[in-house]
């Protein structure tokens, strides 16, 4: 089965509700708005999120800007494919390639932006980006090797991650004391959550990779040594 046409599995927590909302929005958009416009909006929002997080060095109120931009990013990132399906104007290979390319760019922008803010260590932001990209690479490999396209690991997908970021933004913007010291290193809730998320992602990746390899070994047995 072609990777482009692999079956997509909406298995994360808010997937079904999100699909209904996105479909309703897509049906109401003006005809002059095209999927590529929404993709461009998502990339622009991710770039601006990076800038907003870096700007929090000058003022905490930029966290509100970052939160608003995360909503804009959700619309651009999630609505482009829905709009194409609703209107019957899908371009499977083009959409597959572009969607995953901009996902990588957006993830890097947001992770680096967090790392340049006073609320997260740059090393933590880089670790999250690496872990997320490893999970993404595994998804692309699965879509080709086993015909499965599942972007959610467990019950957590991109939308849930955005909501976690917004919740932390709001807490910090309201002045919540979320600072910690771990092994003598100053950290915030962003660091603690980020490290926990990265650790969970690595565990989930290991489990899913083992399951995939076990399945593929059964379907394609190794040659005998003798």
FIKOL-320833 format. One record per residue (C-alpha): residue number from 1; x negated, y, z negated; chain. Coordinates in Angstrom, 3 decimals, m for minus. Layout:
N
{NUM; {X; Y; Z}; 'A'}
...
end
This chain:
226
{1; {0.000; 0.000; 0.000}; 'A'}
{2; {m1.289; 3.467; 0.864}; 'A'}
{3; {m2.362; 5.555; m2.102}; 'A'}
{4; {m0.350; 8.467; m0.743}; 'A'}
{5; {2.870; 6.424; m0.832}; 'A'}
{6; {2.236; 4.672; m4.148}; 'A'}
{7; {5.233; 4.519; m6.478}; 'A'}
{8; {5.308; 7.405; m8.946}; 'A'}
{9; {6.261; 6.519; m12.510}; 'A'}
{10; {7.845; 9.329; m14.581}; 'A'}
{11; {6.996; 7.689; m17.899}; 'A'}
{12; {6.087; 10.643; m20.106}; 'A'}
{13; {8.291; 12.087; m22.817}; 'A'}
{14; {10.018; 14.957; m20.997}; 'A'}
{15; {9.828; 13.603; m17.442}; 'A'}
{16; {13.525; 12.874; m16.856}; 'A'}
{17; {14.745; 16.153; m18.360}; 'A'}
{18; {12.037; 18.066; m16.514}; 'A'}
{19; {13.040; 16.491; m13.208}; 'A'}
{20; {16.638; 17.651; m13.601}; 'A'}
{21; {15.570; 21.204; m14.450}; 'A'}
{22; {13.076; 21.416; m11.581}; 'A'}
{23; {15.588; 20.047; m9.075}; 'A'}
{24; {18.179; 22.616; m10.172}; 'A'}
{25; {15.646; 25.445; m9.813}; 'A'}
{26; {14.446; 24.192; m6.413}; 'A'}
{27; {17.992; 24.168; m5.034}; 'A'}
{28; {18.427; 27.818; m5.988}; 'A'}
{29; {15.174; 29.191; m4.610}; 'A'}
{30; {15.352; 31.512; m1.569}; 'A'}
{31; {14.592; 29.794; 1.745}; 'A'}
{32; {11.572; 32.015; 2.354}; 'A'}
{33; {9.752; 30.490; m0.634}; 'A'}
{34; {7.755; 27.446; 0.485}; 'A'}
{35; {5.954; 24.713; m1.520}; 'A'}
{36; {2.534; 26.165; m0.665}; 'A'}
{37; {3.596; 29.464; m2.231}; 'A'}
{38; {4.308; 27.674; m5.500}; 'A'}
{39; {0.997; 25.798; m5.322}; 'A'}
{40; {m0.803; 29.119; m4.894}; 'A'}
{41; {1.174; 30.515; m7.845}; 'A'}
{42; {m0.002; 27.625; m10.012}; 'A'}
{43; {m3.666; 28.147; m9.137}; 'A'}
{44; {m3.382; 31.906; m9.695}; 'A'}
{45; {m1.737; 31.305; m13.075}; 'A'}
{46; {m4.489; 28.867; m14.130}; 'A'}
{47; {m7.145; 31.432; m13.194}; 'A'}
{48; {m5.321; 34.112; m15.166}; 'A'}
{49; {m4.968; 31.746; m18.148}; 'A'}
{50; {m8.754; 31.400; m18.138}; 'A'}
{51; {m9.088; 35.200; m18.155}; 'A'}
{52; {m6.440; 35.623; m20.869}; 'A'}
{53; {m8.099; 33.131; m23.201}; 'A'}
{54; {m11.483; 34.800; m22.696}; 'A'}
{55; {m9.815; 38.168; m23.359}; 'A'}
{56; {m8.665; 36.985; m26.798}; 'A'}
{57; {m12.171; 37.943; m27.921}; 'A'}
{58; {m10.871; 41.531; m27.687}; 'A'}
{59; {m7.451; 40.950; m29.217}; 'A'}
{60; {m5.216; 38.168; m30.531}; 'A'}
{61; {m2.209; 39.455; m28.565}; 'A'}
{62; {m3.724; 37.964; m25.389}; 'A'}
{63; {m2.519; 34.608; m26.735}; 'A'}
{64; {1.028; 35.705; m25.857}; 'A'}
{65; {m0.138; 36.431; m22.313}; 'A'}
{66; {m1.763; 32.984; m22.093}; 'A'}
{67; {1.474; 31.354; m23.284}; 'A'}
{68; {3.560; 33.185; m20.682}; 'A'}
{69; {1.073; 32.210; m17.988}; 'A'}
{70; {1.286; 28.548; m19.060}; 'A'}
{71; {5.006; 28.697; m18.247}; 'A'}
{72; {4.226; 30.250; m14.858}; 'A'}
{73; {1.620; 27.558; m14.273}; 'A'}
{74; {4.185; 24.856; m15.081}; 'A'}
{75; {6.571; 26.315; m12.503}; 'A'}
{76; {3.961; 26.523; m9.770}; 'A'}
{77; {2.333; 23.181; m10.527}; 'A'}
{78; {5.520; 21.166; m11.010}; 'A'}
{79; {7.969; 22.830; m8.643}; 'A'}
{80; {6.040; 22.673; m5.355}; 'A'}
{81; {6.536; 18.947; m4.821}; 'A'}
{82; {10.133; 19.070; m6.046}; 'A'}
{83; {10.955; 21.834; m3.592}; 'A'}
{84; {9.457; 19.839; m0.720}; 'A'}
{85; {11.531; 16.757; m1.657}; 'A'}
{86; {14.759; 18.724; m2.135}; 'A'}
{87; {14.407; 20.334; 1.300}; 'A'}
{88; {13.120; 17.186; 3.015}; 'A'}
{89; {9.924; 18.896; 4.161}; 'A'}
{90; {7.373; 16.602; 2.496}; 'A'}
{91; {3.846; 16.333; 3.887}; 'A'}
{92; {2.640; 13.216; 2.031}; 'A'}
{93; {m1.087; 13.242; 2.860}; 'A'}
{94; {m1.430; 17.023; 2.746}; 'A'}
{95; {0.543; 17.256; m0.500}; 'A'}
{96; {m1.340; 14.389; m2.156}; 'A'}
{97; {m4.711; 15.910; m1.318}; 'A'}
{98; {m3.831; 19.511; m2.189}; 'A'}
{99; {m1.970; 18.643; m5.390}; 'A'}
{100; {m4.845; 16.688; m6.901}; 'A'}
{101; {m7.438; 19.233; m5.756}; 'A'}
{102; {m5.651; 22.137; m7.428}; 'A'}
{103; {m4.994; 20.024; m10.537}; 'A'}
{104; {m8.752; 19.626; m10.982}; 'A'}
{105; {m9.332; 23.348; m10.452}; 'A'}
{106; {m6.562; 24.324; m12.865}; 'A'}
{107; {m7.772; 21.930; m15.569}; 'A'}
{108; {m11.291; 23.309; m15.330}; 'A'}
{109; {m10.027; 26.914; m15.503}; 'A'}
{110; {m7.895; 26.328; m18.592}; 'A'}
{111; {m10.520; 24.243; m20.399}; 'A'}
{112; {m13.315; 26.738; m19.712}; 'A'}
{113; {m11.061; 29.621; m20.704}; 'A'}
{114; {m10.331; 27.977; m24.046}; 'A'}
{115; {m14.025; 27.313; m24.554}; 'A'}
{116; {m14.846; 30.984; m23.951}; 'A'}
{117; {m12.232; 32.125; m26.470}; 'A'}
{118; {m12.931; 32.513; m30.198}; 'A'}
{119; {m10.500; 29.676; m30.884}; 'A'}
{120; {m12.380; 26.757; m29.377}; 'A'}
{121; {m15.999; 25.685; m29.034}; 'A'}
{122; {m17.186; 25.640; m25.433}; 'A'}
{123; {m18.369; 22.065; m25.944}; 'A'}
{124; {m14.850; 21.029; m26.997}; 'A'}
{125; {m13.329; 22.692; m23.936}; 'A'}
{126; {m15.840; 20.964; m21.664}; 'A'}
{127; {m15.139; 17.597; m23.318}; 'A'}
{128; {m11.394; 17.979; m22.747}; 'A'}
{129; {m11.963; 18.834; m19.083}; 'A'}
{130; {m14.235; 15.818; m18.575}; 'A'}
{131; {m11.819; 13.456; m20.355}; 'A'}
{132; {m8.836; 14.775; m18.390}; 'A'}
{133; {m10.650; 14.463; m15.081}; 'A'}
{134; {m11.673; 10.887; m15.945}; 'A'}
{135; {m8.024; 10.020; m16.575}; 'A'}
{136; {m7.047; 11.734; m13.323}; 'A'}
{137; {m9.669; 9.795; m11.363}; 'A'}
{138; {m8.281; 6.580; m12.832}; 'A'}
{139; {m4.783; 7.566; m11.670}; 'A'}
{140; {m6.037; 8.094; m8.128}; 'A'}
{141; {m7.871; 4.762; m8.194}; 'A'}
{142; {m4.742; 3.018; m9.468}; 'A'}
{143; {m2.624; 4.520; m6.694}; 'A'}
{144; {m4.971; 2.996; m4.124}; 'A'}
{145; {m5.896; m0.305; m5.781}; 'A'}
{146; {m2.588; m1.348; m7.375}; 'A'}
{147; {m0.020; 0.933; m5.712}; 'A'}
{148; {0.869; 2.605; m8.989}; 'A'}
{149; {1.043; 6.370; m9.534}; 'A'}
{150; {1.501; 7.182; m13.221}; 'A'}
{151; {0.138; 10.544; m14.383}; 'A'}
{152; {1.364; 10.090; m17.940}; 'A'}
{153; {m0.752; 8.130; m20.412}; 'A'}
{154; {1.550; 6.798; m23.092}; 'A'}
{155; {4.293; 9.393; m23.506}; 'A'}
{156; {2.137; 12.484; m22.982}; 'A'}
{157; {1.853; 14.212; m19.610}; 'A'}
{158; {0.845; 17.668; m18.346}; 'A'}
{159; {4.066; 19.337; m19.503}; 'A'}
{160; {3.697; 18.035; m23.043}; 'A'}
{161; {0.096; 19.279; m23.160}; 'A'}
{162; {1.231; 22.750; m22.081}; 'A'}
{163; {3.823; 22.800; m24.879}; 'A'}
{164; {1.143; 21.872; m27.432}; 'A'}
{165; {m1.053; 24.718; m26.176}; 'A'}
{166; {1.841; 27.179; m26.367}; 'A'}
{167; {2.661; 26.075; m29.924}; 'A'}
{168; {m0.958; 26.618; m31.013}; 'A'}
{169; {m1.061; 29.975; m29.209}; 'A'}
{170; {2.045; 31.159; m31.038}; 'A'}
{171; {0.770; 29.984; m34.429}; 'A'}
{172; {m2.558; 31.765; m33.982}; 'A'}
{173; {m0.948; 34.901; m32.526}; 'A'}
{174; {1.250; 35.123; m35.630}; 'A'}
{175; {m1.844; 35.003; m37.816}; 'A'}
{176; {m1.717; 31.416; m39.030}; 'A'}
{177; {m4.925; 30.413; m40.778}; 'A'}
{178; {m5.993; 27.449; m38.704}; 'A'}
{179; {m9.737; 27.524; m39.331}; 'A'}
{180; {m11.687; 24.481; m40.539}; 'A'}
{181; {m15.258; 23.483; m41.232}; 'A'}
{182; {m16.316; 19.994; m40.180}; 'A'}
{183; {m19.874; 18.868; m40.953}; 'A'}
{184; {m20.813; 22.513; m41.439}; 'A'}
{185; {m19.458; 23.559; m38.035}; 'A'}
{186; {m16.715; 26.186; m37.896}; 'A'}
{187; {m13.671; 24.963; m35.979}; 'A'}
{188; {m10.057; 25.943; m35.385}; 'A'}
{189; {m6.904; 23.932; m34.813}; 'A'}
{190; {m7.677; 24.081; m31.084}; 'A'}
{191; {m10.934; 22.223; m31.718}; 'A'}
{192; {m9.339; 19.622; m33.979}; 'A'}
{193; {m6.447; 18.975; m31.611}; 'A'}
{194; {m8.759; 19.108; m28.590}; 'A'}
{195; {m11.160; 16.548; m30.013}; 'A'}
{196; {m8.272; 14.318; m31.076}; 'A'}
{197; {m6.682; 14.536; m27.626}; 'A'}
{198; {m10.001; 13.805; m25.902}; 'A'}
{199; {m10.538; 10.795; m28.163}; 'A'}
{200; {m7.044; 9.462; m27.505}; 'A'}
{201; {m7.504; 9.973; m23.773}; 'A'}
{202; {m10.715; 7.922; m23.830}; 'A'}
{203; {m8.976; 5.109; m25.744}; 'A'}
{204; {m6.014; 5.121; m23.363}; 'A'}
{205; {m8.314; 5.163; m20.341}; 'A'}
{206; {m10.234; 2.163; m21.693}; 'A'}
{207; {m7.024; 0.222; m22.303}; 'A'}
{208; {m5.524; 0.979; m18.925}; 'A'}
{209; {m8.765; 0.257; m17.074}; 'A'}
{210; {m9.028; m3.117; m18.827}; 'A'}
{211; {m5.431; m3.969; m17.869}; 'A'}
{212; {m6.019; m2.982; m14.244}; 'A'}
{213; {m9.260; m4.942; m13.974}; 'A'}
{214; {m7.682; m8.021; m15.542}; 'A'}
{215; {m4.831; m7.857; m13.013}; 'A'}
{216; {m7.207; m7.356; m10.098}; 'A'}
{217; {m9.444; m10.217; m11.251}; 'A'}
{218; {m6.424; m12.535; m11.159}; 'A'}
{219; {m5.398; m11.338; m7.696}; 'A'}
{220; {m8.973; m11.404; m6.390}; 'A'}
{221; {m10.882; m14.148; m8.276}; 'A'}
{222; {m14.649; m13.862; m8.445}; 'A'}
{223; {m16.819; m16.276; m6.521}; 'A'}
{224; {m18.123; m19.338; m8.367}; 'A'}
{225; {m21.749; m19.246; m9.500}; 'A'}
{226; {m22.236; m22.864; m8.399}; 'A'}
end
